[in-house]
Structures are given as C-alpha cells and as structure tokens.
Amino acid sequence: MLSAESAALVRATLPAVAGALDEITARFYATMFHDRPELLDGMFNRGNQASGAQRRALAGSIAGFAGALLENPTARPDALLSRIAHKHAAVGVTDDQYTIVHKYLFGAIAEVLGDAVTAEVAAAWDEVYWLMAGALISREALLYQDAGVQPGGIWRPWTVVERRVETSDVVSFALRPADGEPAPRARAGQYVSVRVAVADGTHQLRQYTLSSAPGGDRRRITVKRVTGDADGPDGEVSTLLHDTVREGDELLLSAPFGDVFLDEPAAAAPLVLVSAGIGCTPMTGILAHLAAVGSTRPVLVLHADRSPADHALRTETHDLVAQLPHARAVFWYEHPGAQEPDARTGLMDLGGVELPDDATVFLCGPLPFMRDVRGRLLNAGVPAQRIRYEVFGPDLWLPDSTA
C-alpha cells in the first residue's frame, strides 16, 4: 500500500506532475529510444509514437493509478491494470523492462520539473511506480502461465491458409499453426499480436481480434487498411498485410490475450453486441462461438457503418444470427443500399431499440462512437459494470464506473 508520507507528497504534487505528463512522457520516449533503439524493433508501435497516442495513454495510466491510490492507498484499479497487463503480455513485456522504463521515466520527470522534484518527492513517486509495476508484473506472470508460454516467449509461426477480401479496405486471413501442433486456447473476443518485418528491416507488431470461433486449429484475423491523415501516416503493418501476404505465407502470431471476452458462466444472460466499422470483428468472433456451441441465449446485434458495401463480415453476421434461435440484428448505414432494405439510415440511434433486461453489452468501434453509445446505454439504465469495451491501439479512454 502507499505509505501515508508518500500519499501526502503525491497529493501535493499530482497537479504539477499531471499537468506536465505530456512533456514528461514525450521526453521519456525520446531519450529511451535514443539510448535503447532495439525497443523500437518489435515492441513499440511507431505510428502511435508519431501521433502521440502512446504517450497520452501512458500519461493517463500513471495519473489514473496515482489518483486511485490517493482515494484508497490499498487500491488496485482492476479495469486499468487488467487492460494494461493484457496489452503488455500481447507484446511480450518482461520484468526487466520495468527497470528500464523506470530509469528513463524518472529521468524525464526530474528534467521537466527540475527543483520541484526533491529527494522526498522522487521517493514518493517512486513508490507509486513500483506499486503499479509490481501489480502489473504479477498479473502478466499469471497471463503468461495461463497461455502456456514463458514470459515474453509469445511468438509462434502460423501459415496463411486462406485470404479473403471482405470490402475495398478489409481483408481476412485464416491461419493454422505452421508447426502442426495444437492451436493455443483462445476466448471469443480476444486478440493476437502480429509481428512483421517492415521495409527498413525492423519489426513492427499490431493487435488484431480473432474474428472467427476460437475453437479448433484454425484462427482468423480481419485487417482494415489504415489510411493516413493529418493525425498520422498510413498503417505500416496493415498496408504490408494487404499488399504482400498471400496463401502459403507465414506470419508470427502471439498467444491470444485481451480482457474483453465472452464469459461462459453467464451462459443464459442476454447479450448485446454493439459495434461500428471494423469494431465488428470481436462481435463476429463471439457470434461464431455462440453458433459453434449451439447457444440459445438471447443476442441483439447492433452495428453502424458507412454503407452495406463497407460493412465487413456483413453476410457472415446474417448467417450466424440465423443460426442462433434467439438472435436478431439491426444495422445503421449513413449511405443505405439495396443489399440491406431493412437497415436504418444515419448514425446509430438506440431510441427505437428495445434492450433486453440484465444484458451484458460488448462495445467496439471508434472512440467517439463508443463514448456516445456508452452514454446512451447508461441513460437507458444499463449498469456501467455490464458494459464491456475493446479499444484498438493504446487505450485513451478508461471510463470509471460512474462516467
């Protein structure tokens, strides 16, 4: 737990630290990558570094954890720690890397805040850091053990056995273990990391949800091509996968991770699967699993997209819903098409949708979409703890139970 002395110092300095966290984390990453360039090879997403998304996520997690400790010195914010631990395990973070991060992070704090960081203040924040690091190390050790891999030893070659174009900017890849050994256990809704060599000879990795049922020896990922804009460049990995990977090629995949997955013990509870754009991928994986096990639970699928032609896995979603005796789907399109005569026009509006009582809601899509829909669900009386969400990339949104 956080000592009373450290809590007082952290409380007094949190406004200054929080206000400078963006500068601190920018300097931290710049210095660390200058001294340890190998960490950029297959560990950190260069696109997220360029856009600032990674440092904003780090800053938010530090401030969030410190704030939780000040509320309760023995607190371990499960939602925050679980999300980070799964992301870390999916890229192969190991215990020793926390020492490296500590060195450069605290160096950046001292540089940015200068004389305000006395020995006592540094010791207090050091305590916060190692409480957070210790909690994450413990969780990650359990995740590696549950996945049946050594810490950091998450990679395994898989062979592409099918490539299927879903839309103009989305492709699915079906894969089997290249070594012929059984596929690792996965849960519906989880993701894997894909590690590839890019043009300059270094390695980059990205997370992609398993978009098929997690049983058997075959897995599938569904990849949207990331097109650059003012906030960032074209996606390095998605572009490479779209342009170069074909049947017979091998990809390095991690063991499956992710804390947003279908909870089997609640097999009778209704489900509401809400998505937009490529956020449909975990929902398709969940539907495929439900169909594979012959589930009879009530399922409501809600999806929004630009048009039927842009809706990846649309036909498959219809087929899976038809296999479930108590499932139905409602789609919204900004630009409707004849392929979906019963779809609604415009953005998703839950006003005319009857939500089942006591449902667990899974939510995935762009952050503005998820913020809007989550607010509408809360206003409709859905408890916050029943709304589970998945974010692609660094988690810049960690809603608490009352948000």
KOLPARO-990730 format. One record per residue (C-alpha): residue in one letter; x, y, z; residue number from 0. Coordinates in nm, 4 decimals, decimal comma. Layout:
- residuo; east; north; up; num
- a; X; Y; Z; NUM;
...
This chain:
- residuo; east; north; up; num
- m; 0,0000; 0,0000; 0,0000; 0;
- l; 0,1021; 0,3616; -0,0446; 1;
- s; 0,2527; 0,4994; 0,2757; 2;
- a; 0,0878; 0,7989; 0,4419; 3;
- e; 0,4002; 1,0104; 0,3932; 4;
- s; 0,4190; 0,9315; 0,0229; 5;
- a; 0,0454; 0,9831; -0,0202; 6;
- a; 0,0736; 1,3356; 0,1184; 7;
- l; 0,3579; 1,4212; -0,1185; 8;
- v; 0,1880; 1,2636; -0,4201; 9;
- r; -0,1338; 1,4503; -0,3415; 10;
- a; 0,0542; 1,7798; -0,3191; 11;
- t; 0,2484; 1,7269; -0,6410; 12;
- l; -0,0089; 1,5427; -0,8528; 13;
- p; -0,1425; 1,8610; -1,0182; 14;
- a; 0,2089; 1,9618; -1,1270; 15;
- v; 0,3030; 1,6131; -1,2415; 16;
- a; -0,0276; 1,5572; -1,4201; 17;
- g; -0,0010; 1,8942; -1,5922; 18;
- a; 0,3453; 1,8111; -1,7222; 19;
- l; 0,2855; 1,4447; -1,8072; 20;
- d; 0,2611; 1,5010; -2,1809; 21;
- e; 0,6005; 1,6730; -2,1853; 22;
- i; 0,7423; 1,4159; -1,9419; 23;
- t; 0,6311; 1,1161; -2,1477; 24;
- a; 0,7452; 1,2773; -2,4757; 25;
- r; 1,0921; 1,3287; -2,3290; 26;
- f; 1,0875; 0,9823; -2,1731; 27;
- y; 1,0209; 0,8057; -2,5036; 28;
- a; 1,2665; 1,0216; -2,6990; 29;
- t; 1,5509; 0,9572; -2,4546; 30;
- m; 1,4772; 0,5899; -2,4076; 31;
- f; 1,4589; 0,5185; -2,7801; 32;
- h; 1,7765; 0,7176; -2,8396; 33;
- d; 1,9636; 0,5059; -2,5862; 34;
- r; 1,7781; 0,1779; -2,6455; 35;
- p; 1,6771; 0,1749; -3,0156; 36;
- e; 1,6243; -0,2025; -3,0003; 37;
- l; 1,2994; -0,1356; -2,8117; 38;
- l; 1,1538; 0,0159; -3,1292; 39;
- d; 1,2223; -0,3109; -3,3101; 40;
- g; 0,9119; -0,5179; -3,2497; 41;
- m; 0,7969; -0,3692; -2,9195; 42;
- f; 0,6509; -0,0218; -2,9775; 43;
- n; 0,4119; 0,0964; -3,2483; 44;
- r; 0,5866; 0,3683; -3,4500; 45;
- g; 0,2550; 0,5049; -3,5732; 46;
- n; 0,1329; 0,5569; -3,2178; 47;
- q; 0,4652; 0,7181; -3,1318; 48;
- a; 0,4317; 0,9592; -3,4223; 49;
- s; 0,0733; 1,0535; -3,3376; 50;
- g; 0,1384; 1,0874; -2,9640; 51;
- a; -0,1248; 0,8267; -2,8805; 52;
- q; 0,1189; 0,6068; -2,6884; 53;
- r; 0,2489; 0,8814; -2,4621; 54;
- r; -0,1036; 1,0084; -2,3916; 55;
- a; -0,2069; 0,6556; -2,2921; 56;
- l; 0,0970; 0,6229; -2,0636; 57;
- a; 0,0297; 0,9611; -1,9052; 58;
- g; -0,3340; 0,8716; -1,8459; 59;
- s; -0,2482; 0,5389; -1,6865; 60;
- i; 0,0055; 0,6931; -1,4475; 61;
- a; -0,2302; 0,9713; -1,3428; 62;
- g; -0,5196; 0,7250; -1,3115; 63;
- f; -0,3238; 0,4854; -1,0916; 64;
- a; -0,1902; 0,7655; -0,8700; 65;
- g; -0,5403; 0,9061; -0,8310; 66;
- a; -0,6758; 0,5656; -0,7329; 67;
- l; -0,4064; 0,5271; -0,4664; 68;
- l; -0,4944; 0,8653; -0,3198; 69;
- e; -0,8579; 0,7592; -0,2951; 70;
- n; -0,7579; 0,4303; -0,1318; 71;
- p; -0,3906; 0,3545; -0,0519; 72;
- t; -0,4541; -0,0198; -0,0880; 73;
- a; -0,6424; 0,0179; -0,4178; 74;
- r; -0,5588; -0,1835; -0,7266; 75;
- p; -0,7842; -0,0475; -1,0046; 76;
- d; -0,8754; -0,3718; -1,1766; 77;
- a; -1,0061; -0,2273; -1,5039; 78;
- l; -0,6938; -0,0187; -1,5591; 79;
- l; -0,4430; -0,2857; -1,4554; 80;
- s; -0,6146; -0,5711; -1,6386; 81;
- r; -0,6278; -0,3778; -1,9655; 82;
- i; -0,2603; -0,2775; -1,9441; 83;
- a; -0,1434; -0,6252; -1,8400; 84;
- h; -0,3131; -0,7903; -2,1376; 85;
- k; -0,1662; -0,5302; -2,3766; 86;
- h; 0,1796; -0,5853; -2,2251; 87;
- a; 0,1560; -0,9634; -2,2448; 88;
- a; 0,0462; -0,9384; -2,6083; 89;
- v; 0,3733; -0,7643; -2,6989; 90;
- g; 0,5952; -0,9786; -2,4768; 91;
- v; 0,6830; -0,7346; -2,1975; 92;
- t; 0,9183; -0,8885; -1,9375; 93;
- d; 1,0013; -0,7960; -1,5790; 94;
- d; 1,3403; -0,6415; -1,6564; 95;
- q; 1,1839; -0,3866; -1,8883; 96;
- y; 1,0117; -0,2180; -1,5937; 97;
- t; 1,3570; -0,1260; -1,4620; 98;
- i; 1,4471; 0,0278; -1,7980; 99;
- v; 1,1234; 0,2265; -1,8093; 100;
- h; 1,1773; 0,3423; -1,4501; 101;
- k; 1,5226; 0,4809; -1,5303; 102;
- y; 1,4110; 0,6898; -1,8266; 103;
- l; 1,0712; 0,7922; -1,6895; 104;
- f; 1,2134; 0,9278; -1,3661; 105;
- g; 1,4947; 1,0939; -1,5548; 106;
- a; 1,2340; 1,2746; -1,7645; 107;
- i; 1,0352; 1,3776; -1,4547; 108;
- a; 1,3484; 1,5281; -1,2988; 109;
- e; 1,4376; 1,7118; -1,6205; 110;
- v; 1,0910; 1,8580; -1,6762; 111;
- l; 1,0036; 1,9534; -1,3168; 112;
- g; 1,3556; 2,0484; -1,2087; 113;
- d; 1,3997; 2,1647; -0,8477; 114;
- a; 1,0385; 2,0766; -0,7638; 115;
- v; 1,1472; 1,7115; -0,7591; 116;
- t; 1,3133; 1,6884; -0,4213; 117;
- a; 1,4522; 1,3608; -0,2933; 118;
- e; 1,1355; 1,3129; -0,0887; 119;
- v; 0,9054; 1,3822; -0,3857; 120;
- a; 1,1061; 1,1469; -0,6059; 121;
- a; 1,0834; 0,8734; -0,3422; 122;
- a; 0,7054; 0,9154; -0,3153; 123;
- w; 0,6519; 0,8862; -0,6904; 124;
- d; 0,8999; 0,6008; -0,6981; 125;
- e; 0,6706; 0,4202; -0,4564; 126;
- v; 0,3717; 0,4815; -0,6850; 127;
- y; 0,5633; 0,3498; -0,9847; 128;
- w; 0,6753; 0,0275; -0,8200; 129;
- l; 0,3320; -0,0389; -0,6722; 130;
- m; 0,1915; -0,0149; -1,0254; 131;
- a; 0,4794; -0,2105; -1,1791; 132;
- g; 0,4576; -0,4826; -0,9150; 133;
- a; 0,0842; -0,5234; -0,9711; 134;
- l; 0,1360; -0,5469; -1,3477; 135;
- i; 0,4273; -0,7901; -1,3209; 136;
- s; 0,2156; -1,0229; -1,1066; 137;
- r; -0,0780; -1,0077; -1,3465; 138;
- e; 0,1404; -1,0584; -1,6521; 139;
- a; 0,3085; -1,3613; -1,4952; 140;
- l; -0,0350; -1,5193; -1,4487; 141;
- l; -0,1313; -1,4351; -1,8067; 142;
- y; 0,1829; -1,5997; -1,9448; 143;
- q; 0,1221; -1,9040; -1,7252; 144;
- d; -0,2415; -1,9292; -1,8365; 145;
- a; -0,1325; -1,9015; -2,2018; 146;
- g; 0,1249; -2,1775; -2,1530; 147;
- v; 0,4194; -1,9623; -2,2643; 148;
- q; 0,7338; -1,8331; -2,0999; 149;
- p; 0,7371; -1,4607; -2,0117; 150;
- g; 0,7983; -1,2781; -2,3356; 151;
- g; 0,8019; -1,6043; -2,5363; 152;
- i; 0,4697; -1,5415; -2,7011; 153;
- w; 0,5560; -1,5814; -3,0708; 154;
- r; 0,4741; -1,8750; -3,2949; 155;
- p; 0,4681; -1,9135; -3,6766; 156;
- w; 0,1287; -1,9584; -3,8432; 157;
- t; 0,0576; -2,0391; -4,2080; 158;
- v; -0,1975; -1,8391; -4,4055; 159;
- v; -0,4400; -2,0990; -4,5437; 160;
- e; -0,6950; -1,8552; -4,6885; 161;
- r; -0,7016; -1,4889; -4,7848; 162;
- r; -1,0431; -1,3323; -4,8426; 163;
- v; -1,1260; -0,9781; -4,9493; 164;
- e; -1,4176; -0,8552; -4,7384; 165;
- t; -1,4511; -0,4951; -4,8616; 166;
- s; -1,2395; -0,2481; -5,0565; 167;
- d; -1,0225; -0,1873; -4,7487; 168;
- v; -1,0677; -0,5006; -4,5357; 169;
- v; -0,9079; -0,8445; -4,5819; 170;
- s; -0,9403; -1,1598; -4,3700; 171;
- f; -0,6572; -1,4089; -4,3200; 172;
- a; -0,7297; -1,7619; -4,1965; 173;
- l; -0,4292; -1,9318; -4,0347; 174;
- r; -0,3109; -2,2626; -3,8892; 175;
- p; -0,0053; -2,3294; -3,6686; 176;
- a; 0,2919; -2,3838; -3,9002; 177;
- d; 0,4447; -2,6387; -3,6612; 178;
- g; 0,1405; -2,8667; -3,6771; 179;
- e; 0,0930; -2,8502; -3,3008; 180;
- p; -0,2476; -2,7665; -3,1480; 181;
- a; -0,3580; -2,4051; -3,1505; 182;
- p; -0,3441; -2,2292; -2,8120; 183;
- r; -0,6617; -2,1770; -2,6171; 184;
- a; -0,8474; -1,8572; -2,7026; 185;
- r; -1,1646; -1,6938; -2,5792; 186;
- a; -1,4246; -1,5311; -2,8023; 187;
- g; -1,3440; -1,1597; -2,8232; 188;
- q; -0,9691; -1,1820; -2,7619; 189;
- y; -0,6924; -1,0588; -2,9906; 190;
- v; -0,3466; -1,1654; -3,1067; 191;
- s; -0,0413; -0,9604; -3,1982; 192;
- v; 0,1034; -0,9985; -3,5476; 193;
- r; 0,4783; -0,9323; -3,5819; 194;
- v; 0,6173; -0,8476; -3,9259; 195;
- a; 0,9409; -0,7187; -4,0793; 196;
- v; 0,8853; -0,3797; -4,2432; 197;
- a; 1,0710; -0,2083; -4,5270; 198;
- d; 1,3638; -0,0764; -4,3203; 199;
- g; 1,4392; -0,4219; -4,1777; 200;
- t; 1,2990; -0,3582; -3,8323; 201;
- h; 0,9908; -0,5293; -3,6910; 202;
- q; 0,6527; -0,3879; -3,6052; 203;
- l; 0,3547; -0,5507; -3,4418; 204;
- r; -0,0154; -0,4810; -3,4210; 205;
- q; -0,3086; -0,6390; -3,2413; 206;
- y; -0,5987; -0,7905; -3,4364; 207;
- t; -0,9089; -0,9506; -3,2916; 208;
- l; -0,9830; -1,3137; -3,3652; 209;
- s; -1,2844; -1,2767; -3,5942; 210;
- s; -1,3764; -1,6467; -3,6053; 211;
- a; -1,4765; -1,9025; -3,3437; 212;
- p; -1,1772; -1,9651; -3,1144; 213;
- g; -1,2019; -2,3463; -3,1179; 214;
- g; -1,0212; -2,5950; -3,3408; 215;
- d; -0,6835; -2,5471; -3,5088; 216;
- r; -0,7800; -2,2554; -3,7333; 217;
- r; -0,7842; -1,8856; -3,6456; 218;
- r; -0,8785; -1,5782; -3,8445; 219;
- i; -0,7892; -1,2119; -3,8270; 220;
- t; -0,9676; -0,9413; -4,0247; 221;
- v; -0,7499; -0,6416; -4,1106; 222;
- k; -0,8623; -0,2947; -4,2152; 223;
- r; -0,6121; -0,0962; -4,4193; 224;
- v; -0,5221; 0,2158; -4,2193; 225;
- t; -0,5134; 0,5213; -4,4432; 226;
- g; -0,3075; 0,8155; -4,3204; 227;
- d; -0,4409; 1,1618; -4,2484; 228;
- a; -0,3277; 1,4781; -4,0719; 229;
- d; -0,3011; 1,2870; -3,7440; 230;
- g; -0,0793; 1,0063; -3,8672; 231;
- p; 0,0723; 0,8133; -4,1593; 232;
- d; -0,0630; 0,5090; -4,3423; 233;
- g; -0,0608; 0,1985; -4,1281; 234;
- e; 0,2732; 0,0200; -4,1758; 235;
- v; 0,1508; -0,3247; -4,0786; 236;
- s; -0,1976; -0,3155; -4,2288; 237;
- t; -0,0552; -0,1918; -4,5595; 238;
- l; 0,2063; -0,4680; -4,5637; 239;
- l; -0,0518; -0,7363; -4,4849; 240;
- h; -0,2887; -0,6108; -4,7554; 241;
- d; -0,0242; -0,5694; -5,0232; 242;
- t; 0,2095; -0,8649; -4,9711; 243;
- v; 0,0632; -1,1518; -4,7677; 244;
- r; -0,0933; -1,4383; -4,9617; 245;
- e; -0,1930; -1,8007; -4,9033; 246;
- g; 0,1052; -2,0135; -4,8038; 247;
- d; 0,2916; -1,7270; -4,6370; 248;
- e; 0,3823; -1,7420; -4,2681; 249;
- l; 0,3055; -1,4850; -4,0016; 250;
- l; 0,4292; -1,4636; -3,6451; 251;
- l; 0,1344; -1,4518; -3,4049; 252;
- s; 0,1321; -1,4130; -3,0304; 253;
- a; -0,0714; -1,6211; -2,7920; 254;
- p; -0,4252; -1,4789; -2,7540; 255;
- f; -0,4805; -1,2070; -2,4927; 256;
- g; -0,7436; -0,9473; -2,4064; 257;
- d; -0,9658; -0,8970; -2,1036; 258;
- v; -1,2860; -0,8394; -2,3031; 259;
- f; -1,4173; -1,1838; -2,3891; 260;
- l; -1,7331; -1,3882; -2,3585; 261;
- d; -1,7849; -1,5022; -2,0009; 262;
- e; -1,9103; -1,8584; -2,0284; 263;
- p; -2,0525; -1,8959; -1,6743; 264;
- a; -2,3222; -1,6414; -1,7620; 265;
- a; -2,4424; -1,8584; -2,0498; 266;
- a; -2,8102; -1,7764; -2,0054; 267;
- a; -2,7750; -1,3975; -1,9788; 268;
- p; -2,8773; -1,1861; -2,2805; 269;
- l; -2,6021; -1,0316; -2,4896; 270;
- v; -2,5997; -0,7029; -2,6779; 271;
- l; -2,3152; -0,6704; -2,9309; 272;
- v; -2,2663; -0,3070; -3,0370; 273;
- s; -2,0108; -0,2056; -3,2990; 274;
- a; -1,9176; 0,0361; -3,5727; 275;
- g; -1,6809; -0,0094; -3,8661; 276;
- i; -1,4064; -0,2651; -3,8098; 277;
- g; -1,5261; -0,2918; -3,4496; 278;
- c; -1,7455; -0,5725; -3,5839; 279;
- t; -1,4560; -0,8195; -3,5639; 280;
- p; -1,4824; -0,9223; -3,1953; 281;
- m; -1,8595; -0,9386; -3,2335; 282;
- t; -1,8292; -1,1808; -3,5265; 283;
- g; -1,5929; -1,3966; -3,3220; 284;
- i; -1,8419; -1,4021; -3,0344; 285;
- l; -2,1312; -1,4871; -3,2689; 286;
- a; -1,9295; -1,7649; -3,4325; 287;
- h; -1,8516; -1,9145; -3,0929; 288;
- l; -2,2155; -1,8993; -2,9853; 289;
- a; -2,3211; -2,0737; -3,3071; 290;
- a; -2,0490; -2,3387; -3,2677; 291;
- v; -2,1682; -2,4343; -2,9176; 292;
- g; -2,5386; -2,4215; -3,0050; 293;
- s; -2,6158; -2,1346; -2,7691; 294;
- t; -2,9791; -2,0447; -2,7010; 295;
- r; -2,9156; -1,7210; -2,5137; 296;
- p; -3,0827; -1,4014; -2,6416; 297;
- v; -2,8484; -1,1947; -2,8593; 298;
- l; -2,9048; -0,8481; -3,0045; 299;
- v; -2,6514; -0,7340; -3,2673; 300;
- l; -2,6312; -0,3587; -3,3353; 301;
- h; -2,3890; -0,2296; -3,6000; 302;
- a; -2,3292; 0,1042; -3,7724; 303;
- d; -2,1269; 0,1612; -4,0885; 304;
- r; -2,0888; 0,3903; -4,3868; 305;
- s; -2,2759; 0,1607; -4,6258; 306;
- p; -2,3532; -0,2090; -4,6777; 307;
- a; -2,0540; -0,2322; -4,9118; 308;
- d; -1,8262; -0,1006; -4,6357; 309;
- h; -1,9668; -0,3353; -4,3709; 310;
- a; -1,7049; -0,6089; -4,3311; 311;
- l; -1,8359; -0,9587; -4,2477; 312;
- r; -2,1939; -0,8422; -4,3113; 313;
- t; -2,3146; -1,1595; -4,4859; 314;
- e; -2,1410; -1,3772; -4,2289; 315;
- t; -2,3092; -1,1835; -3,9490; 316;
- h; -2,6504; -1,2507; -4,1046; 317;
- d; -2,5669; -1,6216; -4,1396; 318;
- l; -2,4518; -1,6517; -3,7769; 319;
- v; -2,7557; -1,4646; -3,6433; 320;
- a; -2,9788; -1,7017; -3,8431; 321;
- q; -2,8133; -1,9984; -3,6686; 322;
- l; -2,8985; -1,8653; -3,3219; 323;
- p; -3,2630; -1,9224; -3,2247; 324;
- h; -3,2964; -1,6069; -3,0127; 325;
- a; -3,0756; -1,3621; -3,2020; 326;
- r; -3,1595; -1,0611; -3,4165; 327;
- a; -2,9603; -0,7833; -3,5826; 328;
- v; -3,0212; -0,4156; -3,6518; 329;
- f; -2,7912; -0,2225; -3,8875; 330;
- w; -2,7500; 0,1523; -3,9496; 331;
- y; -2,5884; 0,2964; -4,2630; 332;
- e; -2,5015; 0,6559; -4,3446; 333;
- h; -2,5465; 0,5630; -4,7109; 334;
- p; -2,8096; 0,2864; -4,7369; 335;
- g; -2,8087; 0,0306; -5,0141; 336;
- a; -3,0437; -0,2199; -5,1696; 337;
- q; -2,8417; -0,5045; -5,0128; 338;
- e; -2,9970; -0,4163; -4,6747; 339;
- p; -3,3543; -0,2992; -4,7320; 340;
- d; -3,4426; -0,3262; -4,3622; 341;
- a; -3,1455; -0,1242; -4,2372; 342;
- r; -3,1904; 0,2114; -4,0693; 343;
- t; -3,0494; 0,5311; -4,2129; 344;
- g; -2,7918; 0,7513; -4,0443; 345;
- l; -2,5881; 0,7082; -3,7300; 346;
- m; -2,6770; 0,4537; -3,4647; 347;
- d; -2,9759; 0,5651; -3,2590; 348;
- l; -3,0805; 0,3453; -2,9686; 349;
- g; -3,4015; 0,5399; -2,9127; 350;
- g; -3,6131; 0,2901; -3,1016; 351;
- v; -3,4314; -0,0224; -2,9851; 352;
- e; -3,5689; -0,2358; -2,7047; 353;
- l; -3,2746; -0,3570; -2,4990; 354;
- p; -3,3145; -0,6880; -2,3143; 355;
- d; -3,3140; -0,6730; -1,9350; 356;
- d; -2,9992; -0,7758; -1,7483; 357;
- a; -2,7952; -0,7878; -2,0682; 358;
- t; -2,4187; -0,7807; -2,0887; 359;
- v; -2,3099; -0,5316; -2,3542; 360;
- f; -1,9957; -0,5657; -2,5649; 361;
- l; -1,8899; -0,2420; -2,7341; 362;
- c; -1,6236; -0,1851; -3,0006; 363;
- g; -1,5583; 0,0874; -3,2555; 364;
- p; -1,4078; 0,4359; -3,2877; 365;
- l; -1,3703; 0,6175; -2,9551; 366;
- p; -1,6275; 0,8931; -3,0287; 367;
- f; -1,8796; 0,6245; -3,1228; 368;
- m; -1,8153; 0,4281; -2,8046; 369;
- r; -1,8377; 0,7352; -2,5822; 370;
- d; -2,1707; 0,8305; -2,7385; 371;
- v; -2,3220; 0,4820; -2,7255; 372;
- r; -2,1990; 0,4162; -2,3722; 373;
- g; -2,3648; 0,7368; -2,2553; 374;
- r; -2,6896; 0,6339; -2,4216; 375;
- l; -2,6722; 0,2893; -2,2639; 376;
- l; -2,6171; 0,4385; -1,9190; 377;
- n; -2,9110; 0,6749; -1,9721; 378;
- a; -3,1198; 0,3734; -2,0713; 379;
- g; -3,0447; 0,2141; -1,7338; 380;
- v; -2,7702; -0,0301; -1,8300; 381;
- p; -2,5271; -0,0517; -1,5333; 382;
- a; -2,1721; 0,0567; -1,6152; 383;
- q; -2,0281; -0,2739; -1,4949; 384;
- r; -2,2301; -0,4558; -1,7623; 385;
- i; -2,0765; -0,2542; -2,0462; 386;
- r; -1,7509; -0,4072; -2,1695; 387;
- y; -1,5492; -0,2347; -2,4377; 388;
- e; -1,2468; -0,3010; -2,6574; 389;
- v; -1,0127; -0,0331; -2,7925; 390;
- f; -0,7842; -0,0888; -3,0906; 391;
- g; -0,4416; 0,0529; -3,0030; 392;
- p; -0,3426; 0,2494; -2,6903; 393;
- d; -0,6318; 0,2897; -2,4510; 394;
- l; -0,7001; 0,6634; -2,4389; 395;
- w; -1,0374; 0,6139; -2,2712; 396;
- l; -1,0666; 0,4483; -1,9316; 397;
- p; -1,4189; 0,5276; -1,8127; 398;
- d; -1,4799; 0,4699; -1,4446; 399;
- s; -1,7953; 0,3121; -1,3063; 400;
- t; -1,9768; 0,6441; -1,2884; 401;
- a; -1,8698; 0,8119; -1,6130; 402;
